[in-house]
Amino acid sequence: MMNRELIGSTLFLLLFVCYGIYAWQIPLMPFEEYESVNSASLPKLYTVLGMVICLLAMIAEIVKAPVNKKREIKTTISWKSIRQTLLLIVLMLLYSGLLEPLGFVLATTVFLLVGFWLMGERRKKILLLASIPVVIIFWIIMTQLLGVYLAPGEFWS
């Protein structure tokens, strides 16, 4: 039976394979063709390293699985965790759709509040302190210090 570690490694391996397909299709500029390091070097390196690490993690999990059968019972994927994951994916899609109308600060605060709540945090003080200051500080760093545009929201203008 597949457990969390094996499924996670398999999904990341699939991600790195897809990334690698695109990495090997990066067109080189004429002056880069004979260079040892070019615009495709790091993506190819990330692909190979990611695939090796995923394969090593899968091998390690397969090798240690027969040794510890009790562990497999605790780490199998439950329907509750699948439901939670799907709800978080829906929340991410909603966040991406509400980012422009509500603006970065409000949409991200709501996203973090609901996300933490979906993951099981119910204490209001923790929910508020883990989302509002993080969003405000991040917004200040990005807009005021780095000059990056973050959507102010159509709702407010």
C-alpha positions in Angstrom: 0.0 0.0 0.0 1.2 3.5 -0.8 1.8 5.7 2.2 2.2 9.5 2.3 6.0 9.5 1.8 5.8 7.3 -1.2 2.9 9.2 -2.8 4.7 12.6 -2.1 7.9 11.4 -3.7 6.1 10.0 -6.7 4.2 13.3 -7.2 7.4 15.4 -6.9 9.1 13.0 -9.3 6.2 13.6 -11.8 6.6 17.3 -11.3 10.3 17.2 -12.0 9.8 15.1 -15.1 7.4 17.6 -16.5 9.7 20.4 -15.5 12.6 18.6 -17.2 10.7 18.2 -20.4 10.3 22.0 -20.5 13.8 22.6 -19.3 15.3 20.7 -22.3 13.2 22.8 -24.7 14.5 26.2 -23.6 15.9 27.9 -26.7 19.4 29.3 -26.5 20.4 32.6 -27.7 23.0 32.6 -30.5 25.8 33.8 -28.2 24.9 31.1 -25.6 25.3 28.0 -27.8 29.0 27.5 -27.0 29.0 28.7 -23.4 29.4 26.1 -20.6 26.7 27.8 -18.5 23.6 29.2 -20.2 20.0 30.0 -19.5 19.1 26.3 -19.6 21.8 25.1 -17.2 20.1 25.7 -13.9 16.7 24.3 -14.9 18.4 21.2 -16.2 20.4 20.9 -12.9 17.3 21.4 -10.8 15.5 18.7 -12.8 18.3 16.1 -12.4 18.8 16.9 -8.7 15.1 16.8 -8.0 14.6 13.5 -9.8 17.6 12.0 -8.0 16.4 13.1 -4.6 12.9 11.8 -5.3 14.2 8.5 -6.4 16.4 8.2 -3.3 13.4 9.1 -1.1 11.3 6.5 -2.8 14.0 3.8 -2.5 14.6 4.7 1.2 10.8 4.4 1.9 10.5 1.1 0.0 13.6 -0.4 1.8 12.4 0.6 5.3 8.7 -0.3 4.7 9.1 -4.1 5.5 11.0 -3.3 8.6 8.3 -1.3 10.3 4.8 -2.5 9.4 3.1 -0.6 12.3 4.3 2.7 10.8 2.4 2.0 7.6 -0.9 2.0 9.4 -0.4 5.5 10.8 0.9 7.0 7.6 -1.7 5.7 5.1 -3.8 8.4 3.5 -7.3 8.9 5.0 -10.3 10.3 3.3 -10.2 13.2 5.8 -6.8 14.3 4.5 -7.8 13.9 0.9 -10.9 16.0 1.6 -8.8 18.6 3.4 -6.3 18.7 0.4 -9.1 19.2 -2.1 -10.6 22.0 0.0 -7.3 23.7 0.1 -6.9 23.4 -3.7 -10.4 25.0 -4.1 -9.4 27.7 -1.6 -6.3 28.4 -3.7 -8.4 28.7 -6.9 -10.8 31.1 -5.1 -7.9 33.1 -3.9 -6.5 33.5 -7.4 -9.9 34.7 -8.6 -10.5 37.1 -5.7 -7.1 38.6 -5.7 -7.9 41.3 -8.3 -11.3 42.3 -7.0 -10.6 42.3 -3.3 -6.9 43.3 -3.4 -3.8 41.6 -2.1 -4.2 42.5 1.6 -7.8 41.5 2.1 -7.7 38.4 -0.3 -4.5 37.1 1.3 -5.8 37.7 4.9 -9.0 35.8 4.1 -7.0 33.1 2.3 -4.7 32.5 5.3 -7.6 32.7 7.9 -9.6 30.1 6.0 -6.6 28.0 5.2 -5.5 27.8 8.8 -9.0 27.0 9.9 -9.2 24.2 7.3 -6.0 22.7 8.6 -7.5 22.5 12.1 -6.6 25.7 13.9 -9.6 27.0 15.8 -8.1 29.5 18.3 -9.2 33.0 17.1 -6.1 34.7 18.6 -3.7 32.4 16.8 -5.7 32.7 13.5 -5.6 36.4 13.6 -2.0 36.8 14.7 -0.8 34.2 12.2 -2.5 35.9 9.2 -2.9 39.7 9.6 0.6 40.7 10.7 2.2 38.4 8.1 0.1 39.9 5.3 0.8 43.5 6.4 4.5 43.0 6.9 4.8 41.2 3.5 2.8 44.0 1.8 5.1 46.7 3.4 8.2 44.8 2.3 7.0 44.2 -1.3 5.4 47.6 -2.0 7.3 50.1 0.1 10.8 48.6 0.2 11.0 46.6 -3.1 8.6 48.6 -5.2 6.6 45.6 -6.4 3.1 46.2 -7.6 0.4 44.2 -5.6 -3.2 44.5 -6.6 -5.0 47.1 -4.5 -8.4 45.7 -5.5 -11.2 47.0 -7.7 -13.6 46.8 -4.7 -11.8 49.7 -3.0 -11.3 52.0 -6.0 
